[in-house]
Amino acid sequence: MRRFSLLALTLTLLGVLVVVATSSASKSLPASTLSSSLNTVVFNETQAFVALHYAYAAFCDQATLEKWSCPHACLPGFHTSVVLIENSTDVFGYLGYNELDQTIYISFQGTNGKDIKNVITDLEFVETADYPPIPGAKVHSGFWRGYRGLQDTVHQHLWDILDNKCPLCKHVVVTGHSLGAAI
């Protein structure tokens, strides 16, 4: 079993959010681990640039992501595990791993201005929802709905990669632009 200690790294460069996790021993993450690890964030420009490439790749279409053939964005050594599509919000992304840097990447696409469901998801900012892992915390209801629709798939593929495809993976990077960074 592995435990993830999250190190959140917020990168304002092009609105990209990066969350880095390192593996330890259990599949659960207590809220106290998350809040205490937020005090140990360190910016790494090289890592941010790599995350930017993965965020950019989320704008490629499903077939391109499945083949990992995005022009100008696809880095060598990456294997797509699943393309993520949440139908009620049209939140779109992918999850996979790079065997060269032993890292799992989860990336979400930014708002597609031509997609009415994406725009509505962004505009649900007035409403907030409770965030159960942290008592008293509230989150943007549109972003929360988009993530919750993908949560089980993300967890399933994340653990499949760690257990079967990349047991030596030591990091998880979550990235995205705009709506994708919020998810």
N, C-alpha and C positions, 0 to 999 in steps of 0.2 A: 504494500500500500504506500501511497505517496501523499504528502501534505504540501500544499502550496502556500508559501509565504509571499503575499503580493507586495511588490514594490511599485507604486504608481508613479509614472513619469508623465506629466502633462507637458506637451510640446506645443507651443503656440505657433511654431513654423507651419504655415498653411493650414492651421486649424486641425492638426493631427494630434490625436490622443494616443499615447502608448502606455500600456500597462504591462510590466514585466513581472513574471512570477518564476520563482525557482523551486525545484521539487525537493521534498523532504520525505514525509511518511504517511499521510492519511488523505482520503478523498474529501475531507471536510475542511472548511475554512472558518474558524470562529471569528466573529466580528472584532474581537479584541486583537487578533493577529493583524487584521487589515488596518485598523486604526493605529496600532503601534508601529507598523512598518511604513506608514506614510511619512514618518519623520526621518526616514533614511533614504530618501530619493536622491539619486545622483544623475545629472545630465551627461549623456555620452553622445557627441555629435555624430560619430560613425554609426552607432546603433539607431539614432534618429533618422539618418539618411536611409538606412536599410528599411526601417519601418515606413518611411515615406514611399518607397518603391512598392511595398506590399499594399499600402493604402491606395496608391495609384492603380495597381492591378485590379482592385475591386470594381473599377469602372469598365473593365472588359466584360464581354458577354459570357454566358454560362458555358458554351462550347469551348471558347478560348481558355477559360479558367480550368475546365476539366482536362484540357490538353497541356495546360501551362505554356501557352504560346503567345502571351500578351506582348505586343511590340513595345519596346523601351521600358518595360516594367518587370518582366519575369527574370528573376535571379536564378542562377544555376543551383542545382541540388534540391529544389523544392518539389514536393509531391502533394498534389491536391487530394484531400480526403473526401471533402464534400463541398458542394456549392450550396449556400444557405439562402432560402427564399421564404419570407414570411408573407403570406398572401394578403392578410387584412391591411397591412401597411406598405407592402412591396419593399420592405427592408431586404437588402441583398448583400451577400458577402460570400466568404469562403473560409475554409479551415484546412490546414495541412501542416506539413513539417518539412524542414530543410535538414537533410542528413549531414551537410557540410558544417553547419554551425550548431547542430543538435538543438534546434529551437522549433517550437510549434508556433505557428502564426495564425491568428484569427483576424480577419480584416472585413470591414463593412464599408459599403459604398456611401458616398455623400448623397445629399438630396438631389434627386433628378427633378428639375423644375417642370418637366413635361409630364410628370407622373403625379396625378391628382392625389393618390393615396399617400405618396411621400410628402407632398405639400401639407396635406391635412395633418399628418403625423407631426410635422414640425410645428404647426399652428396650435396644437393641443397644449401649449405651454401654460395656459391659464389654469388648467386642471393639474392637480398633483395627486400622487398615489403614495400610500405608505410603502416604505421599503423595509420588509420584515427583518432582514439580517441586522439592521441597526435601529433600535427602538427610537421613535420620535423623528426619524429621518423621512423626508418626502422627496419624491422624484417626479420629473416631467412625465405625465401620464402617457403621452404618445410614445416617447422613447421606451418607457417601461413596457408598454404593450408590445412594441416591436421586438424587444429583447425576449420577453417571456414567451413569445411565439416560437422562438428559436432555441430557447434555453436547453430543453431536453436533447435536441439534436447536437448542439454544441458539446454538452457534457458527454454524451454517448461517444462521439467521435474523438474528443479529447482523450478520454480514458482508453479507447481502442488504440489510438496512436501510442500512448504511453505503455500500454500492456503488450502490444503486438508488433507495432511497426517501427517505433523509435524508442525503445526502452532506455536508451542513453540520453534522450532529450532532457536537457537541464533547465530550459527556460520556456516560458510562454509569453508571447508578445501579442497584445490586442491593439489594433490600430484602425484608423479610419479617418475620413475627412468629413467635417460638418455633421450631418445626421449620423454618419458612420462613426464618428468620434464619440458622439453621445451614446450610441448603442453600446 
